[in-house]
Amino acid sequence: MVKTLYLDCFAGISGDMFMGAMVDLGVDFEMLKSELSKLGLDHEFDIEMRRDSKLGIFGTKVDVIDHNHLSHSHEDHNDAHEHSHEHKHAHEHLHEHVHSHEADHSHGHAHQGHNGHTHEAHHDHKHAHTHDHDQLRNFGEIKKIIQKSSLSERVKGDSLKIFELIAKAEAKIHGKAVDEVHFHEVGAIDSIVDVIGAAICMALLEIDTVLASPIEVGDGFVKCAHGKMPVPAPATAEILIGAPTLSKVKGYEMTTPTGAAIISAFVTDFPENKRMKAQKIGYGMGTRNLEIPNCLRAIIVEDQKNQSQWIIETNIDDMSSEQLVFAEERLFAVGALDVYKTAIIMKKGRPAIKMTILAKTEDIEALQKILFTETTSIGLRKYSVDKVMLDRAYQQVETQYGSVTIKTALLEGKIVNQKPEYEECKRLALENQVTLSEIYKTVNEALMK
């Protein structure tokens, strides 16, 4: 059964808001902390949670505490979530405010912020802190930390995917090699925890598919050491290329680079039709109080029978059958859901093969690469399709020759089809030196009992 998560980003998204929403949905907070301890960096950070509310909506607020700087999460940095700039555009993590932050100065008053808007004060933010350039880890260092950890392969892969998206964006902006670029966006420990914590939450809730609304990015300028940067910040804008965005909230930055990378890494579709059945809803809270609820709404959606997928196809008239078979095997290896070949007649009466691939959105790029490198194709067609599927159930049936898996198709809870897995039947036939039809006969008899 596919487990689908829908992210309603009406107030944008940041890493700690995502973790808060996932905890609110049911992620065991102690389990999250236990998994994070596998990084071996416990001496650098702590993670806290509390119940919080925005305009009467209650949810979960997650904070990452940087032991080096005694501060709350920089990821929750922006004017909408917290005014502590994750954008270290000056190659330093500097808090550029109109006034300085004294160590014991609790900001209980408002001050004039970006774009002429009055911003509310920090939430319990009492410590001045600066991230020097040499205190920020680069992508290569972060990769080593993740790879050496005892985190699951899924968490490692998802974490590296998020970091790579940010690294590529920063490398392009700053004109550096990907592995060498220092993470001015997420080089500090609190933001590193946000990224890996997001991946852990995805695994703990066993999420298969993520959908999202258009992303609220905000509007205006962020004041950094280089001067004023436009909203969305350069890294955020780069990461969100291709994703639908909104700028309805004026004067605030609503989506962080880490939040953007979570969207880019996990979201497969931004459905215009929001007809879906919610099973459970969670809210991850931001810090600032705005005219709208400053939170991320995350929804576990009832399994959708109609799933949007893609058809990729190309016509080939100059390849041997052996090469086509090899290409087909490579396509399956990188995620193709189905591959089939159709005999066609092209222009000028040339016989050819149309190769058709059924794919998920996140696998399209890898599949296109295989088509262009393993076949003679120099062009392809792709289009979105809706796949309608019956519910499936699996059971083991014992026969005199061995155990066989039976796949059962269900319509409204009633069995409409049952079929033994071919590869298992083939294996039993060869092992027992009997015909395949004998195996099928024995399986059918066992099902009738």
C-alpha positions in Angstrom: 0.0 0.0 0.0 1.4 3.4 -1.0 1.6 5.9 1.8 1.2 9.5 0.5 2.2 12.7 2.2 0.7 16.1 1.1 2.5 19.2 2.1 0.4 22.3 2.3 3.0 25.1 2.1 0.7 28.1 2.4 3.2 29.7 4.8 6.3 28.3 3.1 8.6 25.6 4.5 11.8 25.2 6.5 13.6 22.2 7.8 12.5 22.5 11.4 8.9 23.2 10.4 9.0 20.0 8.4 10.3 18.0 11.4 7.7 19.6 13.6 4.9 18.6 11.2 6.2 15.0 11.0 6.4 14.7 14.8 2.9 16.1 14.9 1.8 13.4 12.5 3.2 10.6 14.7 7.0 10.4 14.4 8.2 9.3 17.8 10.4 12.2 19.0 12.6 10.0 21.2 13.2 7.7 18.2 14.1 10.7 16.1 16.7 11.8 18.7 18.0 8.2 18.9 18.5 8.1 15.1 20.2 11.5 15.1 22.6 10.2 17.7 24.0 7.8 15.0 25.8 10.8 13.5 28.2 10.8 16.5 27.7 14.6 16.9 25.8 14.7 20.1 28.3 17.0 21.7 27.5 19.6 19.1 23.7 19.9 19.4 20.5 19.0 21.2 17.0 18.9 19.9 13.8 20.0 21.7 10.1 20.0 21.0 7.1 21.7 22.5 3.4 22.4 21.7 2.8 25.8 20.2 0.0 27.6 18.5 -0.5 30.1 15.7 -3.8 32.0 15.4 -5.5 29.2 17.3 -3.9 26.3 15.4 -2.0 24.0 17.7 1.0 22.0 16.4 4.6 21.0 17.2 7.6 23.3 17.4 11.0 21.7 17.0 14.2 23.6 17.8 17.8 22.5 17.3 20.1 23.8 19.9 23.7 24.5 18.7 26.0 23.8 21.7 28.7 25.9 20.1 26.6 29.0 20.0 23.8 28.4 22.4 21.2 29.4 19.8 18.0 28.2 18.4 17.9 26.8 14.9 19.3 28.9 12.1 17.2 26.9 9.7 14.1 28.5 11.2 15.8 31.7 10.3 13.7 33.8 8.1 11.5 36.8 8.8 8.5 34.5 8.8 10.0 31.8 11.0 12.9 33.5 12.9 15.1 36.4 12.1 18.5 34.6 12.1 19.9 34.5 8.7 20.6 31.1 7.3 21.9 32.9 4.3 25.6 33.3 5.1 26.2 35.1 1.8 29.2 36.9 3.3 30.9 33.5 4.0 30.2 34.1 7.6 27.1 33.4 9.6 26.3 37.0 10.7 23.1 38.3 12.2 22.7 41.6 10.4 20.1 43.7 12.3 19.5 47.3 12.7 20.8 47.0 16.2 23.3 44.6 17.9 22.4 41.6 20.0 23.7 41.8 23.5 24.2 38.5 25.2 21.4 39.0 27.8 19.2 41.2 25.7 15.8 39.7 25.2 14.2 41.3 22.2 10.8 42.2 23.6 10.3 45.0 21.2 9.8 45.3 17.5 12.4 46.7 15.2 12.4 48.0 11.6 13.2 45.1 9.3 13.6 44.5 5.6 11.7 46.2 2.9 10.4 48.8 5.4 8.3 46.3 7.4 8.3 46.2 11.2 9.4 42.7 12.2 8.5 41.1 15.5 11.3 40.3 17.9 13.0 36.9 18.3 11.4 34.2 20.2 13.6 33.7 23.3 16.7 34.6 21.3 19.1 36.0 23.9 22.6 35.1 22.6 24.8 36.8 20.1 26.5 34.4 17.8 28.6 34.3 14.7 29.5 31.3 12.5 33.0 31.8 11.1 33.8 30.4 7.7 36.1 27.7 9.2 33.3 26.5 11.4 31.1 25.6 8.5 31.4 22.1 6.9 31.6 21.7 3.2 29.7 19.1 1.2 32.6 16.6 1.2 32.9 16.7 5.0 29.1 16.2 5.4 29.1 13.3 3.1 31.8 11.5 5.2 29.8 12.1 8.4 26.7 10.6 6.8 28.4 7.7 5.1 30.3 6.7 8.2 27.2 6.8 10.4 25.0 3.7 11.2 21.9 5.4 9.7 19.8 3.3 7.3 20.6 3.3 3.6 17.3 5.1 2.9 18.2 7.9 5.3 21.7 8.2 4.0 20.5 8.4 0.4 17.8 10.9 1.1 20.1 13.1 3.3 22.8 13.2 0.6 20.1 14.0 -2.1 19.0 17.0 -0.1 22.5 18.2 0.6 23.5 17.7 -3.0 20.7 19.9 -4.2 21.9 22.7 -1.9 25.5 22.1 -2.8 24.9 22.4 -6.5 22.9 25.6 -6.0 25.6 27.1 -3.9 28.3 26.0 -6.3 26.6 27.7 -9.2 26.0 30.9 -7.2 29.5 31.1 -5.7 31.4 29.7 -8.7 33.0 26.8 -6.9 33.3 23.0 -7.2 30.4 21.1 -5.5 32.5 19.2 -3.0 34.6 22.2 -2.1 31.8 24.8 -1.5 31.2 25.6 2.1 27.6 25.4 3.1 26.7 28.9 3.8 23.1 27.8 3.7 23.4 24.7 5.9 27.0 24.4 7.1 26.2 24.9 10.8 25.3 21.9 12.9 21.7 23.0 13.5 20.9 23.1 9.9 22.7 19.8 9.2 20.4 18.2 11.8 17.4 19.7 10.1 18.3 18.0 6.8 19.1 14.6 8.3 16.2 14.8 10.7 13.9 15.4 7.7 15.2 12.2 6.0 14.8 10.3 9.3 11.2 11.4 9.6 10.4 10.3 6.1 11.7 6.8 6.9 10.1 6.5 10.4 6.7 7.4 8.9 7.4 5.1 5.9 6.3 7.7 3.4 6.4 6.5 -0.2 5.1 9.5 -2.2 5.1 13.2 -1.4 2.8 15.8 -3.1 2.7 19.5 -2.4 0.8 22.7 -2.9 2.5 25.7 -4.6 5.3 27.0 -2.4 4.9 30.3 -0.6 8.3 32.0 -0.9 7.5 35.4 0.4 8.5 38.8 -1.0 11.0 41.6 -0.4 14.7 41.6 0.6 16.9 39.9 3.2 19.6 42.0 4.6 23.0 40.2 4.7 26.6 41.3 5.0 26.8 41.8 1.2 23.8 44.0 1.3 20.2 43.3 0.5 19.4 40.0 -1.2 16.0 39.4 -3.0 13.4 37.0 -1.7 13.6 34.1 -2.4 17.3 34.0 -1.7 19.5 32.9 -4.6 20.0 29.3 -3.4 16.3 28.9 -2.7 15.3 30.2 -6.1 17.8 27.9 -7.8 16.6 24.8 -5.9 12.9 25.6 -6.7 13.4 25.8 -10.5 10.4 24.0 -12.0 8.3 24.1 -8.9 5.2 26.3 -8.7 5.7 29.2 -6.2 3.6 32.0 -4.7 4.6 35.4 -3.3 1.5 36.4 -1.4 3.2 37.2 2.0 4.8 40.6 1.5 7.9 41.7 3.4 9.0 38.3 4.7 11.0 35.4 3.5 8.9 32.3 3.9 10.9 29.4 2.4 14.4 28.5 3.4 17.0 26.7 1.2 16.7 23.6 3.3 12.9 23.7 3.0 13.2 24.2 -0.8 15.6 21.2 -1.0 13.2 19.0 0.9 10.5 19.9 -1.6 12.8 19.3 -4.6 14.1 16.0 -3.2 10.8 14.4 -2.2 7.9 16.0 -4.0 6.9 14.2 -7.2 3.8 16.3 -8.2 2.0 19.5 -7.4 -1.6 18.5 -8.1 -4.0 21.2 -9.2 -6.9 19.0 -8.2 -6.8 18.8 -4.4 -9.6 16.2 -4.1 -8.1 13.8 -1.6 -9.1 12.1 1.6 -7.1 13.0 4.6 -6.3 10.3 7.2 -4.3 12.5 9.6 -3.1 16.1 9.7 -0.1 17.5 11.5 1.3 21.1 11.9 4.9 22.2 12.2 5.2 25.6 13.7 7.3 28.6 12.7 8.5 31.2 15.2 7.1 34.5 14.1 3.5 35.6 14.5 2.1 36.8 11.2 -1.3 37.7 9.8 -1.6 34.1 8.6 -0.9 30.9 10.6 2.9 30.6 10.4 3.0 26.8 10.1 3.4 23.9 7.7 0.4 21.6 7.3 1.3 18.0 6.5 -1.4 15.5 5.6 -1.3 11.7 5.3 -3.6 11.1 2.3 -5.7 8.0 1.8 -4.1 5.8 -0.9 -5.0 7.1 -4.3 -6.0 4.5 -6.8 -5.3 6.9 -9.7 -1.6 7.6 -9.7 0.0 10.1 -12.1 2.9 8.5 -13.9 4.7 9.1 -17.2 5.1 7.4 -20.6 8.4 7.8 -22.3 8.7 6.5 -25.9 11.1 6.5 -28.8 11.2 4.9 -32.3 14.3 2.9 -33.2 15.1 1.3 -36.6 18.8 0.8 -36.5 19.6 -1.5 -33.5 19.9 -5.2 -33.0 17.5 -7.1 -30.8 20.3 -8.0 -28.4 21.1 -4.3 -27.9 17.4 -3.5 -27.3 17.2 -6.2 -24.7 20.3 -4.9 -22.9 18.8 -1.4 -22.9 15.6 -2.7 -21.5 17.4 -4.4 -18.6 19.2 -1.1 -17.9 15.9 0.8 -17.9 14.5 -1.6 -15.3 17.6 -1.2 -13.2 17.1 2.6 -12.8 13.4 2.5 -12.0 11.3 1.8 -15.1 7.9 0.4 -13.9 7.4 -1.3 -17.3 9.1 -1.5 -20.6 7.6 -2.9 -23.8 8.4 -2.9 -27.5 5.9 -2.5 -30.4 6.6 -3.3 -34.0 5.8 -0.2 -36.2 6.2 1.0 -39.7 7.9 4.4 -40.0 8.0 6.8 -42.9 9.2 5.5 -46.2 8.0 2.0 -45.2 10.9 1.4 -42.8 10.1 -1.3 -40.1 11.1 -0.2 -36.6 10.5 -0.8 -32.9 8.7 1.7 -30.6 10.1 1.3 -27.1 7.7 2.5 -24.4 8.6 3.0 -20.7 6.2 3.6 -17.8 7.9 5.7 -15.2 7.6 7.7 -12.0 8.4 11.4 -12.1 11.5 11.2 -10.0 13.0 8.5 -12.4 12.5 10.3 -15.7 16.0 11.9 -15.8 17.8 8.6 -15.2 15.6 6.8 -17.7 16.2 9.5 -20.4 20.0 9.1 -19.9 19.8 5.4 -20.4 17.8 5.8 -23.6 20.3 8.3 -25.0 23.4 6.3 -24.0 22.3 2.7 -24.5 20.2 3.1 -27.7 20.6 4.9 -31.0 17.7 7.3 -30.1 18.3 11.0 -30.6 14.9 12.1 -29.4 12.0 10.9 -27.3 8.4 11.8 -26.4 7.0 11.9 -22.9 3.5 12.6 -21.4 1.7 12.3 -18.2 -0.8 9.4 -17.7 -3.1 8.3 -15.0 -2.6 4.7 -13.8 -5.7 3.1 -12.3 -4.8 0.1 -10.1 -6.7 -2.4 -8.1 -5.7 -3.1 -4.5 -3.2 -5.9 -4.2 -2.7 -8.5 -1.5 0.0 -11.2 -1.2 -0.1 -14.6 0.5 2.0 -17.7 0.6 0.6 -21.1 -0.5 2.3 -24.3 0.5 2.4 -27.1 -2.1 4.2 -30.5 -2.3 6.9 -28.8 -4.3 7.4 -25.8 -2.1 6.0 -22.4 -1.2 4.6 -20.0 -3.8 3.5 -16.4 -3.5 0.0 -15.6 -4.7 -0.9 -12.1 -5.9 -4.5 -11.2 -5.3 -6.3 -8.3 -7.0 -9.2 -6.8 -5.0 -12.1 -4.5 -6.2 -14.0 -3.0 -3.3 -12.6 -5.7 -1.0 -13.7 -8.6 -3.3 -11.3 -10.9 -5.1 -11.3 -10.4 -8.8 -8.1 -12.2 -9.8 -5.4 -14.4 -8.3 -2.1 -15.4 -9.8 1.0 -17.2 -8.6 4.3 -15.5 -9.1 5.8 -16.8 -12.3 9.5 -16.7 -11.3 8.8 -18.8 -8.2 6.8 -21.3 -10.2 9.6 -21.5 -12.7 12.2 -22.1 -10.0 10.1 -24.9 -8.4 9.6 -26.6 -11.8 13.3 -26.6 -12.4 14.2 -27.7 -8.9 11.7 -30.6 -8.9 12.2 -31.5 -12.5 8.5 -31.2 -13.3 6.6 -29.2 -15.9 5.5 -25.6 -15.3 1.9 -26.6 -15.8 2.2 -29.2 -13.0 3.3 -26.5 -10.6 0.4 -24.2 -11.6 -2.0 -27.2 -11.2 -0.7 -27.9 -7.7 -0.9 -24.2 -6.7 -4.5 -24.0 -7.9 -5.5 -27.1 -6.0 -3.9 -25.6 -2.8 -6.0 -22.4 -3.4 -9.2 -24.4 -3.6 -8.7 -26.0 -0.2 
